[in-house]
Amino acid sequence: MRLQIAQVAPLHERVPPRRYGGTERIVSYLTEELVRMGHDVTLFASGDSVTAARLIAGCDHSLREAGTMDGLAPHFAEFEEVVRRARQFDVIHFHVDYLHFPISARERYAHLTTLHGRLDLPEIAPVYRAYADMPLVSISDAQRAPLPFARWHATVHHGIPDDLYRLQPERGSYLAFLGRIAPEKRPDWAIEIARRAGYPIRIAAKIDRADRAYYEDQIAPLMRQPHVEYIGEIDDADKQDFLGGALALVFPIDWPEPFGLVMLEAMACGTPVIACRRGSVPEVIDDGVTGFIVDGVDAAVDAVARCATLSRPGCRARFEQRFTARRMAEDYVMAYQTLLEHVRGARTHAAS
């Protein structure tokens, strides 16, 4: 069944992002895979986005690159354009968290919202209670735990294109840290794990404005150690060599990570992941196959020595089984079809 699908992306980064930007990257992978599957897809995103779908620009350039002061105004204009075109679509898939709820709650279009962020902040719960009928998709079962009362329609794990990265079968000689320099990502733990394990560590990470003081006060001094190399923010093209050349990706999170896309990127290169047992990690990592799930720094140090026992082709094979963009898109199509059946049923019941 060929569907008319709208994908509504945040406007902070282009789709796909040039560098950091997990949500926009997933929106891109999903959109392009749905097009390849034969669906008619319209992408609402910033005007500098690149897609095979029909592009409706919510602003000329991504808000971060444009240095936009008011990030809400362009989003509300984008939602209004979605409403104007709503009759063109079988389903509208939002990726903007709860921002569209006041509009969608009052319109009669079939829609889903994938939540991409953390949901354990206390100020969030009242919003989801107020809009308890909004059909939601979680990106891990762990992510949805703080909101058990919400209308969860499905859990769809992320996926990435199977040809985006290639297997690098030889083990590397350094540890890798990829993501953001932020307290919850614990780059300090990553540096300590590498030091105690006797390996150099390469850090490819973005520093948000909000985390600048944390970086200057707590992380910058650690970067001066001889085993640490900071290479800054990198793009997809650079990730192949960065991740593929590593002995392991160190993912020492100290927060309920909703998903953690970098774990898939490492596995696609054949590189195992050493990750703390928080959030989505037990759903993503097959312990002893694609990496090791650990409880703290001591266990992570021990896991580094055990990485040589893991099969890099085995990591790649498990990625291909569980985390490709095609599998993700197929899961979403099933979610769309289930939603449409529910909507048709509700309308029939109301008419009778």
Disulfide bonds with the S-S distance in Angstrom:
none
